[in-house]
Amino acid sequence: MSMPFYVAPEQMMKDRADYARKGIARGRSLVAVAFADGILLCAENPSRMLRKISEIYDRIGFAGVGKYNEFDQLRIAGVRHADLKGFSFSREDVDARSLANQYAQMLGQVFTHEMKPMEVEILVAEVGKDLDGDQLFHIQYDGTLVDEQGFTVLGGDAEAIRGRLSQAFEVGASLDGAVAAAVNALAGQDRRLGNADLEVAVLDRGVDHRAFRRIVDDELEALLPSEPATKPEPEPEPASTDVESAPESAADPS
């Protein structure tokens, strides 16, 4: 009788996490930035048909990176959950916190019990009446839920993008400043992202219902930074004034 194949639980979880991270890293990133008049959602997405950013409910937005068909299924489930809760109780009872908890439970269940984890990271954002009321919930492939403040980054190369965005982020910035910070963080030093490379939307703080609005075409073109962010060149070091002494001759001329 052959012995059953055994894999340690620690190794199994590690393999699943590595598999999910590799799938997510192959996709393009997105950022969310809170600014004075709302929340900006900006993704590098050249496709005009497959949307990474969308609306969930009145003041709640959704964004996902990774495998499109998987995070789109999560988006649809979130829309149905929010609509049912708003219809059964009231619209004010639908909030990003409860929705993010539902997503975290779903992703955690799949990661733990299914053979293949979901290759996705998702964001649930809710715009408040003021900056302090904004909520950004980052849910990872294994169900880990992170409550972000000010801004968040999803997708491949997240650490480098987060570092660039943290340097440019300003609390209470205008929409122009938020777009410039987000686009420059996504592009880095060596690229320039244009209108056709981006998917941009905002959750407008001044709107009670249907706060989600896409920014496209001429409006987006007017907001894009004209020049990519560049690091200041280091100052040249002063030339050394030390004069090296000439080597002594082996033979004494005297």
C-alpha positions in Angstrom: 0.0 0.0 0.0 1.5 3.3 -1.0 1.7 6.2 1.5 -0.5 9.2 0.7 1.4 12.3 -0.5 1.9 14.8 2.3 2.7 18.5 2.1 3.3 20.5 5.3 0.6 23.2 5.9 3.2 25.9 6.1 4.6 24.9 2.7 1.2 24.7 1.2 0.3 28.2 2.3 3.6 29.5 1.1 3.2 28.0 -2.3 -0.3 29.4 -2.6 0.9 32.9 -1.6 3.8 32.8 -4.1 1.4 31.7 -6.8 -1.0 34.5 -6.1 1.7 37.1 -5.8 3.3 36.1 -9.1 -0.1 36.4 -10.9 -0.8 39.8 -9.4 2.7 41.1 -10.2 2.2 40.4 -13.9 -0.6 43.1 -14.1 -0.3 46.8 -14.0 -0.8 48.8 -10.8 -3.3 51.3 -9.5 -3.4 53.9 -6.8 -6.1 55.7 -4.8 -5.5 59.1 -3.4 -7.7 61.2 -1.0 -7.8 64.9 -2.0 -9.7 67.9 -0.9 -12.9 67.2 -3.0 -13.0 63.5 -2.9 -11.0 60.3 -3.7 -9.1 59.8 -6.9 -8.8 56.3 -8.4 -6.1 56.0 -11.0 -5.0 52.8 -12.8 -2.6 52.1 -15.6 -4.9 50.4 -18.0 -4.6 50.7 -21.8 -7.8 48.6 -22.4 -11.0 50.6 -23.1 -13.2 47.5 -22.6 -11.9 45.8 -19.4 -12.4 48.2 -16.5 -10.3 48.0 -13.3 -12.3 50.8 -11.6 -16.0 50.9 -11.1 -18.9 51.9 -8.9 -20.4 49.8 -6.1 -23.0 52.0 -4.5 -23.8 55.7 -3.8 -20.5 56.8 -2.3 -18.5 53.6 -2.7 -16.1 52.7 -5.4 -14.3 49.5 -6.3 -10.9 48.8 -7.9 -9.0 45.6 -8.6 -5.7 44.3 -10.0 -4.7 40.9 -11.1 -6.8 38.4 -13.0 -9.7 40.4 -14.5 -12.4 37.7 -14.5 -11.8 37.0 -10.8 -12.0 40.5 -9.5 -14.9 41.3 -11.8 -16.8 38.4 -10.2 -16.0 40.0 -6.8 -17.3 43.4 -8.1 -20.6 41.9 -9.2 -21.0 40.2 -5.9 -20.4 43.5 -4.1 -22.9 45.3 -6.2 -25.6 42.7 -5.5 -24.8 42.7 -1.8 -25.0 46.5 -1.5 -28.2 46.7 -3.5 -29.9 44.0 -1.4 -28.8 45.6 1.8 -29.9 49.1 0.7 -33.3 47.8 -0.5 -33.9 45.7 2.7 -32.9 48.4 5.2 -31.8 51.8 4.0 -29.2 53.4 1.7 -27.3 54.7 4.8 -26.7 51.2 6.0 -24.5 50.3 3.0 -20.9 51.2 4.0 -17.5 50.3 2.8 -16.4 48.7 6.1 -19.0 45.9 6.0 -18.5 45.4 2.3 -14.7 45.1 2.8 -15.3 42.6 5.6 -17.4 40.5 3.3 -14.7 40.5 0.6 -12.0 39.6 3.2 -14.0 36.6 4.3 -14.6 35.4 0.7 -10.9 35.7 -0.3 -9.7 34.1 3.0 -12.1 31.2 2.5 -10.9 30.6 -1.1 -7.2 30.9 -0.1 -7.5 28.5 2.7 -9.8 25.8 1.3 -9.6 25.9 -2.5 -6.8 24.4 -4.6 -6.1 27.7 -6.4 -6.2 31.1 -4.7 -7.6 34.1 -6.4 -4.9 36.1 -8.1 -6.3 39.5 -7.1 -6.0 42.5 -4.9 -9.0 44.7 -4.5 -9.8 48.1 -3.1 -13.1 49.4 -1.5 -13.2 53.1 -1.2 -15.9 55.3 0.4 -15.8 59.1 0.3 -16.9 60.9 3.4 -18.3 64.4 4.1 -14.7 65.5 4.9 -11.2 64.1 4.6 -11.4 62.5 8.0 -14.4 60.5 6.8 -12.7 58.9 3.8 -12.2 55.2 4.0 -9.7 53.1 1.9 -9.8 49.3 2.5 -7.1 47.3 0.7 -8.0 43.5 0.6 -5.2 41.1 -0.4 -5.4 37.7 -2.1 -5.4 35.8 1.2 -8.2 37.9 2.8 -5.8 40.3 4.7 -7.7 43.6 5.3 -5.7 46.8 5.6 -7.3 50.1 6.5 -5.2 52.7 4.6 -4.9 56.4 5.3 -4.5 59.1 2.7 -3.5 56.8 -0.2 -2.9 53.2 -1.2 -1.2 51.2 -3.9 -2.2 47.9 -5.4 -0.5 45.5 -7.9 2.9 44.8 -9.0 5.9 47.0 -8.1 3.8 48.3 -5.2 6.7 49.2 -2.9 8.5 51.4 -5.5 5.2 53.2 -6.4 4.3 53.7 -2.8 7.7 55.2 -2.1 7.3 57.7 -5.0 3.7 58.5 -4.0 4.6 59.1 -0.4 7.0 61.8 -1.4 4.5 63.6 -3.6 1.4 63.1 -1.5 -0.1 66.2 0.1 -3.0 66.2 2.5 -5.9 68.2 1.1 -4.4 68.6 -2.3 -6.4 69.7 -5.4 -7.6 67.3 -8.1 -4.7 68.6 -10.3 -2.2 67.8 -7.6 -3.6 64.4 -6.9 -3.6 63.4 -10.5 -0.1 64.6 -11.0 1.1 62.7 -7.9 -0.7 59.5 -8.9 0.4 59.5 -12.6 4.0 60.3 -11.8 4.1 57.6 -9.1 2.8 55.0 -11.6 5.1 56.1 -14.4 8.3 56.4 -12.5 11.4 58.3 -13.8 11.7 56.6 -17.2 8.2 56.7 -18.7 5.3 59.1 -19.4 1.7 57.9 -19.2 -0.7 59.5 -21.6 -4.5 59.6 -21.8 -4.7 56.3 -23.6 -2.7 54.5 -20.9 -4.8 55.5 -17.9 -8.2 54.8 -16.4 -9.2 57.6 -13.9 -12.3 58.2 -11.8 -13.2 60.2 -8.7 -15.6 59.8 -5.9 -17.0 63.3 -5.6 -17.4 64.6 -2.0 -20.1 67.1 -2.9 -22.5 64.5 -4.3 -24.8 62.4 -2.0 -25.9 59.8 -4.5 -23.9 58.4 -7.4 -20.7 60.1 -6.4 -18.6 58.0 -8.8 -17.6 59.8 -12.0 -15.1 58.8 -14.7 -12.5 61.4 -16.0 -11.9 60.8 -19.7 -10.8 62.4 -22.9 -10.2 66.2 -22.8 -10.8 66.5 -19.1 -8.2 63.9 -18.3 -5.7 65.4 -20.8 -6.0 68.7 -19.1 -5.2 67.2 -15.7 -2.2 65.2 -16.8 1.3 66.5 -15.8 3.1 68.0 -18.8 6.5 66.7 -17.7 7.4 63.5 -15.7 8.7 64.0 -12.3 12.5 64.0 -12.2 14.9 63.8 -9.3 17.1 66.8 -8.8 20.6 66.2 -10.1 23.2 65.9 -7.4 25.6 68.8 -7.1 29.1 68.1 -8.6 31.7 67.4 -6.0 34.3 70.2 -5.7 37.6 69.4 -7.5 40.3 68.3 -5.2 43.0 70.9 -4.5 45.6 68.4 -3.3 48.6 68.2 -5.5 50.1 64.8 -5.6 53.9 64.8 -5.3 55.8 63.5 -8.2 57.5 60.1 -7.7 61.1 60.4 -6.6 63.7 59.4 -9.2 65.6 56.2 -8.4 68.9 57.9 -9.3 70.1 61.0 -7.5 70.8 63.7 -10.1 73.5 65.2 -7.9 
